[in-house]
Amino acid sequence: MQAYAIQDSAGMVKLDAMENPHRLPAGLQAHLGQRLGALALNRYPDGRVNDLRKALADYAQMPDGFDIMLGNGSDELISLLALACAVPGATVLAPLPGFVMYGMSAQLQGLKFVGVDLTPDFELDEAAMLAAIAAHKPSITYLAYPNNPTANLWDDAVIEKIIDAVGAQGGLVVMDEAYQPFSSKSYIDRIARHGHVLLMRTLSKFGLAGVRLGYMMGPQALIAEIDKVRPPYNISVLDYECALFALEHREVFAEQAQDLIAQRALLMDALSALKGVKVWKSDANMILLRVADASKTFEGMRLRKVLVKNVSKMHPLLANCLRVTVGTAEENAQMLAALEESL
């Protein structure tokens, strides 16, 4: 294994980590600073964290009979799920290529991880997924909606078949909606159909990547069991006050998301027009593209002070692929110029 590496981005146009490029307006920055400065940092987090749980439940339109659990980013929730299900013989299953933390969390808890390859066009391989579920009887099956790093939504009918198959053998399905602010669809309106499905989101892509706040919704009894392994005070007073502040001004973040969706459309058109570049449809704030030589193109862009993510070594299906975060209009223009010069 190796530690999670963060690329040096000093002095770069940073388009490698699916962050929202927009900052808070100056007036809101000052207002937030006053609120954070008034907090009792000498005390442990208090019941105000429950105000955040309620605010997030309202924001997500959580169904009746469900509960919500907070994590220090989605990463902690993924780790806690692995810990809660860490019994002899337990298996975690997910499509590949996908988010690396699904497999890493399983490995760290001594669980078996089974990855099932997507099709060459990054769609779910229905037959392979159902066969793997029947063979391995996974305790947890992750379905990212949309997926990272491919940025696409999968077929709803196939997803329902997978959910039914996992439920029939007693496992959990986690719908990971990290990129929900930019997606054309959500599973929230269907989650109440199932008693074994959890829905996970984060405020990182919403615009608070530095706050580290993830949340997971599911049937009350199920959340209560997973909550038993959560560390005490896992959400700091600074984090939950920032998140509450952001939800009070959600219209600002909604406008930012709409701007990024519009920029994504412009970027897709521009990338599709480049000779030697293949682009996949995106429902997230990132775009996956294939070039003739990913390493050479990545290095050329880096030398031109534009940082993207070279995902070409993550999985054979990603050969010569780069992942580009959707940025501001100015950042996207710089990225396109650097890409064209580096091809």
Secondary structure as GFF3:
##gff-version 3
##sequence-region A 1 343
A	DSSP	beta_strand	13	14	.	.	.	ID=ss1
A	DSSP	alpha_helix	26	37	.	.	.	ID=ss2
A	DSSP	alpha_helix	48	60	.	.	.	ID=ss3
A	DSSP	beta_strand	66	71	.	.	.	ID=ss4
A	DSSP	alpha_helix	73	84	.	.	.	ID=ss5
A	DSSP	beta_strand	91	96	.	.	.	ID=ss6
A	DSSP	alpha_helix	100	108	.	.	.	ID=ss7
A	DSSP	beta_strand	112	117	.	.	.	ID=ss8
A	DSSP	alpha_helix	126	136	.	.	.	ID=ss9
A	DSSP	beta_strand	140	144	.	.	.	ID=ss10
A	DSSP	alpha_helix	156	168	.	.	.	ID=ss11
A	DSSP	beta_strand	172	176	.	.	.	ID=ss12
A	DSSP	three_ten_helix	180	182	.	.	.	ID=ss13
A	DSSP	three_ten_helix	191	193	.	.	.	ID=ss14
A	DSSP	beta_strand	197	202	.	.	.	ID=ss15
A	DSSP	pi_helix	204	208	.	.	.	ID=ss16
A	DSSP	beta_strand	214	219	.	.	.	ID=ss17
A	DSSP	alpha_helix	220	227	.	.	.	ID=ss18
A	DSSP	alpha_helix	237	248	.	.	.	ID=ss19
A	DSSP	alpha_helix	250	272	.	.	.	ID=ss20
A	DSSP	beta_strand	278	279	.	.	.	ID=ss21
A	DSSP	beta_strand	286	290	.	.	.	ID=ss22
A	DSSP	alpha_helix	294	303	.	.	.	ID=ss23
A	DSSP	beta_strand	306	307	.	.	.	ID=ss24
A	DSSP	beta_strand	309	310	.	.	.	ID=ss25
A	DSSP	three_ten_helix	316	318	.	.	.	ID=ss26
A	DSSP	beta_strand	321	325	.	.	.	ID=ss27
A	DSSP	alpha_helix	329	342	.	.	.	ID=ss28
###
